[in-house]
Amino acid sequence: MQITPLDITQKSFRQGFRGLDRQEVEAFLALVANEFEALARELQTLRQDAHRKDEEITELRSRERALQETMITAQRACEEIREAARKEAEITLAEAELQAEKIVQSAHQRYLKIVDEIAELKRQRIQFEASVRSVAEAHLKVLASFGEAGAEQDIEYLSSRNVKK
């Protein structure tokens, strides 16, 4: 049975031979003492629970702060990694563009060299054709002169044979 403060203040004891009934007062005091002891134990238990809960809350708050700091650190690391990757990509792209420019420049120089070689070969062909034509014309002239000289020699030869006969 729970005793309320109102029960205690309103408790009335029967009058006995010399005042209040002693057994009734002692029984009531024992009941109050038992209730008070139970309440004291409950209060102690509640205080211990409250203290344990406060410690848990403190620990959880500490963990929460640690997690927040870890998350902030992870975000910073992520941003740093992202920035490093962006810079590396820019460097790689710049290097690729430079290499492509070198390749294009090399190909253009090779193209110009091939064009020069083709022009030189055309010039050599024209010179060779002119040289062959000149030699052929010289041979034709020689043949023609041999042809005239040979005809005159044939005539002289025949004439000289006729004279001897």
Residue pairs with C-beta under 8 A, 6 or more apart in sequence:
1 31
2 35
3 31
3 32
3 35
8 32
11 28
13 20
13 21
13 24
13 25
13 28
14 20
14 21
14 24
15 21
16 22
